[in-house]
Structures are given as structure tokens and as C-alpha cells.
Amino acid sequence: MSCQGRIGSLLLFSVVTCCGLTISGAAFAQKEAAALSGEELISLLQHMHANIKANDKLAQQYACDDLVQESYFNKKGKKLRDDSEKVETLFVDGLPYHHIVEENGKPLNDRKLVSEQKHQDALSELGKGFDFAFDIRAADPRNSFYSALPICCLATLFENRVLGHEQINGRDNLVIESVPKVNPDAVTSVERTALDWKETTWIDVDDLMPTRYEV
């Protein structure tokens, strides 16, 4: 699974996030990838996480449109179908409110709008604190799969190593691989779900924001 849309939209507001940081992105950029490890790597990940939280808070002032595309395959790997949704998202009292307006390029009728909104409201309530929900549309939202992702706690629950540098849209990115620790301490029930994943993260070395991550 590649998660780019949500983080990409937040990069629009990253100009405000570096204020007050004791270690700048430029300082990290000057170091060789192989030399960045231990406390320095943890510090970088902590700064990135602080920037994500600051951007999340700022982004809540805005509404956005998302286009979600899903592909379904059988056990032999044959594609069965492609589905798409257009979703309008805004925040109410700090919680995301998702409103589906189109399916497969067609506007929803009034009856389907009400049905889908009830489903989305239930997902939002059950998914508080989680980063990801695998939504089983034909089933009760309580049977859907909810999980935090490694991006929530790379500095605390994961072993991290630098793979190198990569250019994305002409900007230098540090590429970091993260795998779960074997016996992490003080894990909450939400954080525990993040340990089901491993992650590769591309971090812009100038503003210390994730450009892309894959889990």
C-alpha cells in the first residue's frame, strides 16, 4: 500500500512547521546517509513527527477533495474490477467528516448519499486514533479492519536504518526503512496495530516532512 495523497496535501502548509526546531533539515542534509544513525536518526524522526502533527492541525482549517481508487483481485492475481470514489473531507471538532459525492464517476442519488454517510460516520467513530481503515463495504463497520501505521511511532516502536538518498520532484529525500521492534515497551492498544507493518519512508531533507511512505 502506498500512502501519498494525505501527506502530499499537507505539504502545502509545511512552510510553518520548522519554527523552533533545534536541528534543521539542512544540518541533516549535510551528513552522509551512512553516518546518520542512532540518536541523530531518532532525532530526525521525532522532528518529522512533530512537523506532521503541526501540519495536521493546520490542515484541519481546510476542506479537501480526495479521489480514492481501489483495485480488486482474485486469489490467482487476476484483476476483477476497479472502483473509484470522490470524497469531500472537512474537520468538525477535530474529527474528520467524510462525505462521498461520487462513485465510479457518477454522483450518488439521495438515498445512496444517506446510506453512505451513515456508514462513513460509523467508520469515523470506530476509527478514532487509527491511521487506516480497510472498509468492508458490505459488512457492519465493526467488522472492518482498523490500524495505526508505522508513521505514528517510528522513533519509539521501530528499528530504523537509512537506505540512501533519492530525488523526488527535484528535491533531496532521505530514504529510511523501518521494521517493528521485537519487544517494544509501553505500547498502547492502537500503537500495537502498527507493529503489524513495516515501512519505507521518503523524508524531504529541507523541511523534514514525509514526501512518500509505503507500508
N, CA, C and O of each residue as an XYZ file, in Angstrom:
860
protein
N       0.850     -1.187      0.000
C       0.000      0.000      0.000
C       0.883      1.234      0.000
O       1.777      1.351      0.838
N       0.656      2.131     -0.899
C       1.401      3.383     -0.969
C       0.517      4.526     -0.499
O      -0.581      4.717     -1.022
N       0.992      5.296      0.492
C       0.193      6.369      1.086
C       0.820      7.706      0.739
O       1.764      8.147      1.396
N       0.297      8.352     -0.295
C       0.874      9.611     -0.725
C      -0.122     10.761     -0.672
O       0.274     11.900     -0.421
N      -1.398     10.493     -0.902
C      -2.373     11.576     -1.058
C      -2.512     12.430      0.177
O      -2.478     13.658      0.085
N      -2.671     11.802      1.347
C      -2.912     12.566      2.563
C      -1.691     13.403      2.925
O      -1.816     14.593      3.213
N      -0.517     12.788      2.912
C       0.692     13.516      3.255
C       0.992     14.584      2.216
O       1.425     15.687      2.551
N       0.757     14.245      0.940
C       1.044     15.212     -0.118
C       0.252     16.489      0.052
O       0.778     17.580     -0.167
N      -1.025     16.367      0.446
C      -1.839     17.560      0.616
C      -1.342     18.411      1.765
O      -1.485     19.633      1.743
N      -0.758     17.778      2.769
C      -0.300     18.537      3.921
C       0.992     19.287      3.637
O       1.313     20.249      4.335
N       1.730     18.869      2.634
C       2.977     19.560      2.307
C       2.736     21.004      1.897
O       3.654     21.822      1.959
N       1.521     21.331      1.482
C       1.197     22.702      1.102
C       1.408     23.663      2.258
O       1.624     24.857      2.050
N       1.345     23.140      3.478
C       1.394     24.009      4.640
C       2.694     23.849      5.426
O       2.792     24.340      6.550
N       3.698     23.169      4.852
C       4.899     22.833      5.605
C       5.775     24.041      5.892
O       6.728     23.938      6.664
N       5.474     25.186      5.286
C       6.311     26.362      5.499
C       6.314     26.795      6.947
O       7.259     27.455      7.379
N       5.295     26.451      7.711
C       5.218     26.935      9.091
C       5.788     25.950     10.093
O       5.845     26.257     11.284
N       6.210     24.785      9.651
C       6.471     23.730     10.612
C       7.887     23.710     11.159
O       8.137     23.026     12.152
N       8.803     24.414     10.568
C      10.185     24.294     11.007
C      10.557     25.287     12.108
O      11.677     25.251     12.616
N       9.649     26.154     12.473
C       9.948     27.140     13.507
C      10.215     26.447     14.826
O       9.446     25.582     15.246
N      11.305     26.823     15.483
C      11.592     26.305     16.804
C      12.358     25.001     16.817
O      12.693     24.512     17.896
N      12.652     24.415     15.667
C      13.412     23.179     15.651
C      14.870     23.465     15.991
O      15.460     24.424     15.493
N      15.436     22.631     16.835
C      16.824     22.841     17.229
C      17.800     22.266     16.217
O      18.965     22.663     16.180
N      17.332     21.330     15.395
C      18.171     20.743     14.346
C      17.460     20.951     13.025
O      16.325     20.500     12.871
N      18.070     21.603     12.087
C      17.417     21.925     10.823
C      17.565     20.793      9.825
O      18.424     19.922      9.961
N      16.694     20.831      8.808
C      16.814     19.859      7.739
C      18.134     19.985      7.018
O      18.709     18.979      6.602
N      18.636     21.219      6.858
C      19.913     21.419      6.179
C      21.050     20.724      6.912
O      21.971     20.197      6.289
N      20.979     20.727      8.250
C      22.030     20.066      9.030
C      22.053     18.574      8.750
O      23.122     17.972      8.649
N      20.868     17.973      8.625
C      20.808     16.561      8.297
C      21.290     16.318      6.872
O      21.955     15.318      6.603
N      20.956     17.229      5.956
C      21.301     17.049      4.554
C      22.806     17.035      4.350
O      23.300     16.435      3.396
N      23.546     17.701      5.252
C      24.990     17.786      5.110
C      25.697     16.495      5.518
O      26.873     16.305      5.208
N      24.998     15.624      6.199
C      25.611     14.388      6.653
C      25.466     13.300      5.597
O      24.477     13.268      4.864
N      26.437     12.424      5.521
C      26.324     11.280      4.638
C      25.268     10.327      5.188
O      25.127     10.183      6.402
N      24.536      9.685      4.300
C      23.451      8.800      4.732
C      23.961      7.706      5.663
O      23.326      7.388      6.668
N      25.100      7.140      5.324
C      25.619      6.036      6.124
C      25.992      6.472      7.534
O      25.996      5.651      8.452
N      26.309      7.767      7.723
C      26.743      8.258      9.021
C      25.575      8.641      9.913
O      25.767      8.873     11.107
N      24.370      8.714      9.364
C      23.200      9.127     10.133
C      22.574      7.893     10.789
O      21.963      7.063     10.117
N      22.733      7.789     12.092
C      22.224      6.620     12.799
C      22.039      6.968     14.266
O      22.324      8.091     14.682
N      21.569      6.018     15.041
C      21.463      6.203     16.473
C      20.603      7.384     16.857
O      19.505      7.561     16.329
N      21.107      8.204     17.790
C      20.342      9.320     18.318
C      20.020     10.363     17.253
O      18.965     10.995     17.311
N      20.911     10.553     16.284
C      20.644     11.526     15.224
C      19.459     11.094     14.363
O      18.625     11.920     13.991
N      19.386      9.814     14.052
C      18.283      9.313     13.250
C      16.971      9.407     14.035
O      15.938      9.785     13.481
N      17.016      9.065     15.318
C      15.821      9.186     16.164
C      15.381     10.644     16.230
O      14.187     10.934     16.156
N      16.341     11.568     16.369
C      16.011     12.996     16.417
C      15.341     13.453     15.133
O      14.378     14.219     15.176
N      15.839     12.992     13.991
C      15.225     13.345     12.713
C      13.772     12.861     12.665
O      12.878     13.604     12.258
N      13.545     11.620     13.079
C      12.190     11.058     13.031
C      11.255     11.779     14.008
O      10.071     11.953     13.717
N      11.778     12.198     15.162
C      10.974     12.954     16.113
C      10.579     14.307     15.542
O       9.442     14.747     15.709
N      11.513     14.967     14.869
C      11.217     16.258     14.241
C      10.199     16.082     13.120
O       9.290     16.900     12.974
N      10.344     15.020     12.327
C       9.374     14.765     11.266
C       7.981     14.569     11.857
O       7.005     15.113     11.340
N       7.886     13.801     12.930
C       6.586     13.544     13.538
C       5.975     14.823     14.096
O       4.765     15.024     13.995
N       6.802     15.693     14.687
C       6.305     16.977     15.186
C       5.782     17.838     14.039
O       4.775     18.531     14.188
N       6.459     17.794     12.905
C       6.012     18.552     11.735
C       4.684     18.018     11.195
O       3.813     18.791     10.796
N       4.537     16.692     11.186
C       3.278     16.087     10.732
C       2.125     16.545     11.612
O       1.063     16.905     11.104
N       2.324     16.535     12.927
C       1.266     16.944     13.854
C       0.904     18.411     13.653
O      -0.271     18.777     13.675
N       1.934     19.257     13.455
C       1.670     20.685     13.228
C       0.897     20.893     11.926
O      -0.018     21.714     11.865
N       1.272     20.144     10.887
C       0.573     20.263      9.614
C      -0.853     19.729      9.695
O      -1.770     20.302      9.105
N      -1.039     18.628     10.429
C      -2.379     18.079     10.610
C      -3.297     19.112     11.253
O      -4.437     19.292     10.826
N      -2.798     19.781     12.271
C      -3.604     20.776     12.976
C      -3.952     21.941     12.063
O      -5.080     22.434     12.079
N      -2.990     22.379     11.272
C      -3.235     23.486     10.351
C      -4.189     23.080      9.233
O      -5.065     23.851      8.840
N      -4.008     21.853      8.722
C      -4.838     21.381      7.608
C      -6.299     21.224      7.998
O      -7.174     21.226      7.132
N      -6.572     21.089      9.286
C      -7.953     20.934      9.738
C      -8.790     22.191      9.510
O     -10.015     22.149      9.625
N      -8.143     23.299      9.191
C      -8.883     24.522      8.885
C      -9.470     24.492      7.475
O     -10.261     25.363      7.112
N      -9.087     23.502      6.689
C      -9.450     23.478      5.276
C     -10.297     22.249      4.954
O     -10.245     21.240      5.657
N     -11.060     22.351      3.903
C     -11.748     21.193      3.333
C     -10.959     20.742      2.105
O     -10.258     21.535      1.477
N     -11.081     19.474      1.778
C     -10.356     18.975      0.608
C     -11.175     17.904     -0.090
O     -12.071     17.297      0.496
N     -10.848     17.687     -1.355
C     -11.447     16.622     -2.148
C     -10.402     15.529     -2.345
O      -9.248     15.812     -2.669
N     -10.811     14.293     -2.150
C      -9.935     13.153     -2.385
C     -10.567     12.238     -3.423
O     -11.778     12.016     -3.419
N      -9.736     11.714     -4.307
C     -10.180     10.680     -5.230
C      -9.537      9.374     -4.789
O      -8.314      9.239     -4.812
N     -10.358      8.419     -4.390
C      -9.887      7.129     -3.897
C     -10.118      6.086     -4.981
O     -11.237      5.922     -5.466
N      -9.057      5.382     -5.360
C      -9.158      4.341     -6.379
C      -8.752      3.006     -5.766
O      -7.721      2.919     -5.100
N      -9.544      1.979     -5.983
C      -9.285      0.659     -5.433
C      -9.360     -0.376     -6.553
O     -10.204     -0.285     -7.445
N      -8.466     -1.355     -6.491
C      -8.473     -2.468     -7.439
C      -8.671     -3.760     -6.668
O      -8.091     -3.944     -5.598
N      -9.491     -4.658     -7.208
C      -9.804     -5.921     -6.565
C      -9.286     -7.077     -7.426
O      -9.455     -7.092     -8.645
N      -8.643     -8.051     -6.749
C      -8.047     -9.194     -7.444
C      -8.547    -10.492     -6.819
O      -8.918    -10.521     -5.646
N      -8.555    -11.568     -7.613
C      -8.862    -12.875     -7.047
C      -7.574    -13.525     -6.526
O      -6.502    -12.924     -6.594
N      -7.682    -14.743     -6.011
C      -6.532    -15.399     -5.396
C      -5.421    -15.699     -6.392
O      -4.270    -15.896     -6.002
N      -5.762    -15.734     -7.677
C      -4.752    -16.016     -8.705
C      -4.107    -14.734     -9.239
O      -3.268    -14.779    -10.139
N      -4.509    -13.595     -8.676
C      -3.911    -12.336     -9.090
C      -4.598    -11.673    -10.267
O      -4.118    -10.652    -10.760
N      -5.707    -12.227    -10.730
C      -6.431    -11.621    -11.833
C      -7.287    -10.473    -11.329
O      -8.029    -10.616    -10.358
N      -7.179     -9.339    -11.995
C      -7.964     -8.186    -11.578
C      -9.439     -8.415    -11.889
O      -9.801     -8.777    -13.009
N     -10.283     -8.198    -10.883
C     -11.717     -8.371    -11.042
C     -12.410     -7.083    -11.441
O     -13.286     -7.080    -12.306
N     -12.005     -5.966    -10.795
C     -12.640     -4.692    -11.129
C     -11.852     -3.548    -10.494
O     -11.035     -3.752     -9.596
N     -12.123     -2.342    -10.987
C     -11.602     -1.113    -10.400
C     -12.780     -0.278     -9.913
O     -13.792     -0.168    -10.605
N     -12.656      0.300     -8.747
C     -13.670      1.198     -8.202
C     -13.026      2.529     -7.860
O     -11.842      2.591     -7.527
N     -13.813      3.593     -7.944
C     -13.309      4.904     -7.544
C     -14.389      5.661     -6.793
O     -15.582      5.456     -7.019
N     -13.956      6.539     -5.898
C     -14.857      7.396     -5.135
C     -14.278      8.801     -5.056
O     -13.066      8.975     -4.936
N     -15.140      9.789     -5.124
C     -14.749     11.151     -4.821
C     -15.297     11.489     -3.441
O     -16.495     11.355     -3.189
N     -14.417     11.926     -2.554
C     -14.785     12.166     -1.160
C     -14.431     13.596     -0.782
O     -13.309     14.042     -1.021
N     -15.370     14.310     -0.200
C     -15.117     15.623      0.372
C     -14.871     15.445      1.865
O     -15.644     14.773      2.548
N     -13.798     16.045      2.373
C     -13.431     15.885      3.782
C     -13.253     17.245      4.437
O     -12.605     18.136      3.888
N     -13.838     17.388      5.620
C     -13.585     18.545      6.464
C     -13.554     18.066      7.902
O     -13.957     16.940      8.193
N     -13.078     18.916      8.808
C     -12.945     18.537     10.198
C     -13.982     19.267     11.038
O     -14.192     20.471     10.893
N     -14.624     18.507     11.922
C     -15.607     19.055     12.857
C     -15.162     18.668     14.262
O     -15.101     17.483     14.590
N     -14.850     19.664     15.093
C     -14.349     19.408     16.451
C     -13.148     18.478     16.445
O     -13.016     17.608     17.305
N     -12.266     18.673     15.456
C     -11.031     17.904     15.386
C     -11.147     16.523     14.793
O     -10.142     15.821     14.681
N     -12.355     16.100     14.404
C     -12.541     14.779     13.823
C     -12.901     14.901     12.344
O     -13.651     15.799     11.961
N     -12.371     14.003     11.513
C     -12.654     14.094     10.076
C     -14.088     13.724      9.753
O     -14.628     12.753     10.284
N     -14.699     14.507      8.877
C     -16.057     14.231      8.387
C     -15.940     13.980      6.892
O     -15.618     14.885      6.122
N     -16.206     12.734      6.488
C     -16.067     12.327      5.094
C     -17.445     12.266      4.440
O     -18.394     11.710      4.994
N     -17.526     12.843      3.266
C     -18.798     12.905      2.558
C     -18.568     12.415      1.129
O     -17.946     13.114      0.328
N     -19.068     11.215      0.802
C     -18.884     10.637     -0.527
C     -19.876     11.279     -1.491
O     -21.081     11.278     -1.237
N     -19.379     11.820     -2.584
C     -20.251     12.510     -3.536
C     -20.339     11.796     -4.878
O     -21.296     12.013     -5.621
N     -19.349     10.937     -5.214
C     -19.376     10.216     -6.483
C     -18.840      8.809     -6.297
O     -17.965      8.568     -5.465
N     -19.379      7.871     -7.091
C     -18.832      6.526     -7.193
C     -18.641      6.201     -8.660
O     -19.575      6.297     -9.457
N     -17.415      5.811     -9.015
C     -17.080      5.465    -10.399
C     -17.501      6.569    -11.372
O     -18.006      6.301    -12.461
N     -17.279      7.809    -10.952
C     -17.530      8.968    -11.807
C     -18.966      9.429    -11.869
O     -19.273     10.382    -12.587
N     -19.869      8.774    -11.129
C     -21.280      9.138    -11.166
C     -21.728      9.667     -9.803
O     -21.406      9.067     -8.777
N     -22.463     10.780     -9.774
C     -22.968     11.310     -8.497
C     -23.902     10.310     -7.820
O     -24.657      9.604     -8.488
N     -23.844     10.256     -6.481
C     -24.728      9.383     -5.735
C     -26.136      9.974     -5.688
O     -26.294     11.191     -5.588
N     -27.157      9.122     -5.758
C     -28.519      9.611     -5.593
C     -28.783      9.888     -4.113
O     -27.971      9.520     -3.263
N     -29.897     10.526     -3.798
C     -30.173     10.955     -2.423
C     -30.191      9.788     -1.441
O     -29.652      9.887     -0.338
N     -30.807      8.694     -1.843
C     -30.902      7.526     -0.949
C     -29.516      6.953     -0.658
O     -29.201      6.613      0.482
N     -28.698      6.852     -1.698
C     -27.339      6.304     -1.511
C     -26.485      7.267     -0.691
O     -25.652      6.823      0.099
N     -26.674      8.571     -0.862
C     -25.929      9.545     -0.070
C     -26.172      9.345      1.424
O     -25.232      9.342      2.219
N     -27.437      9.180      1.796
C     -27.775      8.985      3.215
C     -27.166      7.686      3.744
O     -26.602      7.658      4.838
N     -27.285      6.607      2.957
C     -26.757      5.308      3.369
C     -25.239      5.360      3.542
O     -24.702      4.883      4.542
N     -24.555      5.944      2.557
C     -23.097      6.020      2.622
C     -22.633      6.906      3.768
O     -21.622      6.617      4.408
N     -23.375      7.994      4.034
C     -22.956      8.880      5.105
C     -23.067      8.204      6.469
O     -22.205      8.391      7.328
N     -24.120      7.423      6.670
C     -24.257      6.670      7.918
C     -23.090      5.701      8.091
O     -22.553      5.544      9.188
N     -22.707      5.055      6.986
C     -21.584      4.121      7.023
C     -20.285      4.862      7.353
O     -19.509      4.405      8.192
N     -20.046      5.993      6.704
C     -18.828      6.765      6.951
C     -18.782      7.296      8.375
O     -17.719      7.302      8.996
N     -19.911      7.740      8.898
C     -19.952      8.243     10.269
C     -19.575      7.146     11.257
O     -18.844      7.388     12.217
N     -20.083      5.929     11.013
C     -19.746      4.807     11.889
C     -18.258      4.476     11.802
O     -17.625      4.197     12.820
N     -17.695      4.506     10.587
C     -16.267      4.246     10.414
C     -15.424      5.280     11.146
O     -14.429      4.930     11.781
N     -15.809      6.548     11.063
C     -15.052      7.613     11.716
C     -15.070      7.457     13.231
O     -14.062      7.682     13.902
N     -16.213      7.074     13.756
C     -16.331      6.894     15.207
C     -15.489      5.712     15.675
O     -14.773      5.817     16.671
N     -15.568      4.586     14.962
C     -14.813      3.397     15.343
C     -13.322      3.558     15.080
O     -12.502      2.917     15.735
N     -12.968      4.417     14.117
C     -11.578      4.557     13.716
C     -10.815      5.659     14.411
O      -9.713      6.004     13.984
N     -11.371      6.225     15.479
C     -10.668      7.289     16.210
C      -9.297      6.791     16.669
O      -9.177      5.723     17.270
N      -8.279      7.581     16.377
C      -6.930      7.229     16.801
C      -6.167      6.369     15.826
O      -4.948      6.241     15.938
N      -6.873      5.765     14.851
C      -6.205      4.923     13.864
C      -5.865      5.731     12.612
O      -6.500      6.745     12.321
N      -4.852      5.266     11.877
C      -4.435      5.932     10.640
C      -5.113      5.344      9.414
O      -5.203      5.997      8.374
N      -5.588      4.118      9.533
C      -6.004      3.383      8.342
C      -7.199      2.505      8.677
O      -7.249      1.887      9.741
N      -8.155      2.454      7.765
C      -9.284      1.538      7.912
C      -9.490      0.808      6.594
O      -9.645      1.435      5.547
N      -9.490     -0.513      6.650
C      -9.862     -1.303      5.480
C     -11.359     -1.510      5.568
O     -11.839     -2.312      6.370
N     -12.083     -0.799      4.756
C     -13.534     -0.711      4.838
C     -14.187     -1.854      4.058
O     -14.105     -1.899      2.831
N     -14.835     -2.776      4.775
C     -15.582     -3.848      4.126
C     -16.988     -3.333      3.888
O     -17.822     -3.374      4.793
N     -17.262     -2.852      2.696
C     -18.482     -2.103      2.417
C     -19.767     -2.897      2.659
O     -20.769     -2.329      3.092
N     -19.748     -4.176      2.391
C     -20.974     -4.950      2.506
C     -21.234     -5.422      3.928
O     -22.243     -6.076      4.193
N     -20.330     -5.095      4.843
C     -20.426     -5.616      6.202
C     -20.629     -4.490      7.205
O     -20.538     -3.310      6.868
N     -20.907     -4.883      8.451
C     -21.011     -3.941      9.551
C     -19.655     -3.248      9.732
O     -18.625     -3.921      9.705
N     -19.626     -1.914      9.918
C     -18.350     -1.223     10.108
C     -17.521     -1.775     11.268
O     -16.301     -1.608     11.295
N     -18.178     -2.430     12.221
C     -17.442     -3.019     13.332
C     -16.561     -4.174     12.876
O     -15.640     -4.568     13.590
N     -16.833     -4.718     11.697
C     -16.028     -5.818     11.170
C     -14.931     -5.347     10.224
O     -14.161     -6.161      9.714
N     -14.854     -4.048      9.988
C     -13.780     -3.519      9.152
C     -12.464     -3.570      9.921
O     -12.449     -3.763     11.137
N     -11.373     -3.397      9.207
C     -10.039     -3.532      9.791
C      -9.468     -2.145     10.064
O      -9.335     -1.334      9.148
N      -9.129     -1.871     11.329
C      -8.599     -0.568     11.732
C      -7.167     -0.747     12.229
O      -6.859     -1.707     12.936
N      -6.302      0.185     11.850
C      -4.904      0.044     12.246
C      -4.206      1.396     12.293
O      -4.494      2.290     11.497
N      -3.292      1.527     13.231
C      -2.295      2.591     13.139
C      -1.245      2.126     12.134
O      -1.130      0.931     11.863
N      -0.485      3.058     11.587
C       0.588      2.725     10.665
C       1.925      3.139     11.291
O       1.939      3.984     12.185
N       3.033      2.573     10.848
C       4.321      2.878     11.467
C       4.647      4.362     11.549
O       5.364      4.782     12.458
N       4.129      5.180     10.605
C       4.432      6.611     10.601
C       4.104      7.261     11.936
O       4.652      8.314     12.260
N       3.211      6.643     12.725
C       2.801      7.216     14.010
C       3.889      7.144     15.062
O       3.919      7.967     15.977
N       4.783      6.175     14.947
C       5.678      5.903     16.086
C       7.000      5.275     15.650
O       7.485      4.335     16.279
N       7.572      5.795     14.578
C       8.836      5.261     14.075
C       9.965      5.395     15.092
O      10.814      4.510     15.202
N       9.974      6.506     15.837
C      11.079      6.783     16.755
C      11.012      5.940     18.017
O      12.003      5.845     18.741
N       9.874      5.328     18.298
C       9.713      4.621     19.568
C       9.536      3.116     19.433
O      10.036      2.360     20.265
N       8.836      2.671     18.403
C       8.477      1.257     18.314
C       9.168      0.513     17.170
O       8.924     -0.676     16.968
N      10.035      1.213     16.415
C      10.625      0.599     15.231
C      12.144      0.736     15.222
O      12.717      1.684     15.761
N      12.774     -0.261     14.582
C      14.205     -0.193     14.281
C      14.334      0.446     12.906
O      13.677      0.018     11.957
N      15.183      1.476     12.791
C      15.265      2.261     11.568
C      16.684      2.250     11.015
O      17.661      2.262     11.764
N      16.776      2.228      9.710
C      18.090      2.353      9.065
C      17.949      3.141      7.775
O      16.926      3.064      7.094
N      18.978      3.894      7.450
C      18.982      4.724      6.250
C      19.394      3.876      5.048
O      20.426      3.206      5.071
N      18.568      3.916      3.996
C      18.883      3.187      2.772
C      19.672      4.040      1.787
O      20.418      3.519      0.959
N      19.500      5.365      1.883
C      20.200      6.256      0.966
C      19.394      7.504      0.691
O      18.485      7.851      1.445
N      19.734      8.179     -0.399
C      19.032      9.393     -0.821
C      18.348      9.139     -2.163
O      18.799      8.314     -2.958
N      17.247      9.863     -2.402
C      16.526      9.747     -3.665
C      15.897     11.100     -3.991
O      15.381     11.787     -3.110
N      15.948     11.469     -5.262
C      15.355     12.715     -5.705
C      13.881     12.501     -6.049
O      13.544     11.600     -6.817
N      12.999     13.335     -5.477
C      11.580     13.322     -5.813
C      11.177     14.752     -6.176
O      11.264     15.662     -5.351
N      10.739     14.935     -7.418
C      10.374     16.267     -7.914
C      11.505     17.280     -7.707
O      11.278     18.440     -7.364
N      12.727     16.797     -7.928
C      13.884     17.672     -7.843
C      14.343     17.989     -6.428
O      15.222     18.832     -6.250
N      13.778     17.341     -5.419
C      14.149     17.609     -4.027
C      14.799     16.371     -3.421
O      14.404     15.240     -3.707
N      15.798     16.604     -2.584
C      16.544     15.519     -1.975
C      15.733     14.892     -0.847
O      15.251     15.587      0.048
N      15.589     13.569     -0.903
C      14.860     12.838      0.125
C      15.742     11.753      0.732
O      16.448     11.035      0.025
N      15.684     11.653      2.049
C      16.350     10.577      2.755
C      15.395      9.390      2.812
O      14.232      9.548      3.185
N      15.872      8.212      2.448
C      15.032      7.015      2.421
C      15.356      6.158      3.638
O      16.502      5.754      3.834
N      14.341      5.884      4.454
C      14.538      5.160      5.706
C      13.650      3.920      5.729
O      12.462      3.984      5.411
N      14.236      2.809      6.104
C      13.498      1.558      6.265
C      13.253      1.309      7.744
O      14.163      1.447      8.561
N      12.019      0.938      8.090
C      11.648      0.742      9.493
C      10.956     -0.601      9.663
O      10.036     -0.933      8.915
N      11.405     -1.377     10.653
C      10.786     -2.661     10.975
C      10.445     -2.667     12.459
O      11.139     -2.024     13.246
N       9.384     -3.382     12.863
C       8.966     -3.362     14.273
C      10.037     -3.922     15.209
O      10.733     -4.880     14.873
N      10.156     -3.312     16.385
C      10.981     -3.887     17.432
C      10.349     -5.182     17.912
O       9.133     -5.358     17.828
N      11.176     -6.084     18.413
C      10.672     -7.386     18.841
C       9.813     -7.263     20.094
O       8.717     -7.821     20.146
N      10.291     -6.547     21.099
C       9.543     -6.392     22.349
C       9.534     -4.928     22.769
O      10.219     -4.556     23.722
N       8.766     -4.091     22.071
C       8.735     -2.667     22.417
C       8.056     -2.435     23.764
O       7.205     -3.220     24.184
N       8.441     -1.349     24.437
C       7.890     -1.017     25.744
C       6.696     -0.076     25.605
O       6.591      0.670     24.632
N       5.801     -0.122     26.585
C       4.704      0.841     26.739
C       3.923      1.039     25.439
O       3.846      2.151     24.918
N       3.351     -0.036     24.928
C       2.607      0.016     23.677
C       1.115      0.112     23.983
O       0.574     -0.723     24.708
N       0.455      1.119     23.437
C      -0.992      1.232     23.600
C      -1.696      0.262     22.656
O      -1.074     -0.310     21.761
N      -2.993      0.085     22.865
C      -3.744     -0.838     22.009
C      -3.752     -0.374     20.561
O      -3.723     -1.200     19.648
N      -3.792      0.958     20.335
C      -3.748      1.483     18.975
C      -2.355      1.305     18.382
O      -2.214      0.845     17.248
N      -1.322      1.669     19.146
C       0.048      1.533     18.643
C       0.391      0.090     18.320
O       1.161     -0.171     17.395
N      -0.168     -0.847     19.066
C       0.149     -2.258     18.839
C      -0.203     -2.686     17.417
O       0.467     -3.545     16.845
N      -1.244     -2.095     16.847
C      -1.627     -2.462     15.485
C      -0.579     -2.018     14.470
O      -0.467     -2.614     13.398
N       0.192     -0.976     14.794
C       1.242     -0.513     13.873
C       2.353     -1.530     13.724
O       3.074     -1.525     12.726
N       2.498     -2.403     14.710
C       3.571     -3.393     14.685
C       3.297     -4.521     13.695
O       4.139     -5.399     13.507
N       2.126     -4.503     13.061
C       1.828     -5.482     12.011
C       2.442     -5.090     10.669
O       2.348     -5.844      9.701
N       3.069     -3.913     10.608
C       3.563     -3.386      9.340
C       5.067     -3.113      9.409
O       5.636     -2.990     10.493
N       5.688     -3.024      8.261
C       6.993     -2.391      8.134
C       6.835     -1.245      7.152
O       5.862     -1.218      6.398
N       7.754     -0.309      7.138
C       7.554      0.903      6.337
C       8.857      1.386      5.719
O       9.932      1.264      6.307
N       8.732      1.936      4.525
C       9.815      2.707      3.906
C       9.317      4.134      3.767
O       8.232      4.369      3.234
N      10.110      5.093      4.245
C       9.693      6.489      4.285
C      10.692      7.351      3.524
O      11.902      7.216      3.707
N      10.183      8.235      2.671
C      10.991      9.219      1.965
C      10.775     10.567      2.674
O       9.653     11.072      2.712
N      11.840     11.145      3.231
C      11.732     12.369      4.025
C      12.493     13.495      3.325
O      13.691     13.380      3.067
N      11.788     14.573      3.023
C      12.415     15.748      2.433
C      13.428     16.306      3.424
O      13.061     16.651      4.547
N      14.695     16.402      3.029
C      15.734     16.790      3.980
C      15.709     18.281      4.301
O      16.330     18.708      5.275
N      15.005     19.080      3.502
C      14.961     20.513      3.770
C      13.866     20.879      4.768
O      14.098     21.700      5.656
N      12.672     20.282      4.640
C      11.601     20.666      5.571
C      11.218     19.543      6.535
O      10.301     19.704      7.341
N      11.930     18.385      6.454
C      11.694     17.269      7.369
C      10.220     16.866      7.409
O       9.635     16.685      8.477
N       9.643     16.733      6.228
C       8.287     16.204      6.076
C       8.351     14.963      5.182
O       9.163     14.908      4.259
N       7.497     13.966      5.450
C       7.474     12.798      4.566
C       6.886     13.165      3.211
O       5.777     13.693      3.124
N       7.632     12.884      2.166
C       7.131     13.062      0.805
C       6.296     11.866      0.380
O       5.343     11.988     -0.389
N       6.677     10.711      0.900
C       6.016      9.462      0.498
C       6.324      8.407      1.554
O       7.400      8.411      2.151
N       5.383      7.514      1.777
C       5.719      6.324      2.566
C       4.929      5.123      2.083
O       3.792      5.245      1.625
N       5.551      3.967      2.195
C       4.928      2.719      1.770
C       4.962      1.744      2.927
O       5.982      1.594      3.600
N       3.832      1.078      3.155
C       3.782      0.075      4.234
C       3.269     -1.225      3.674
O       3.146     -2.207      4.406
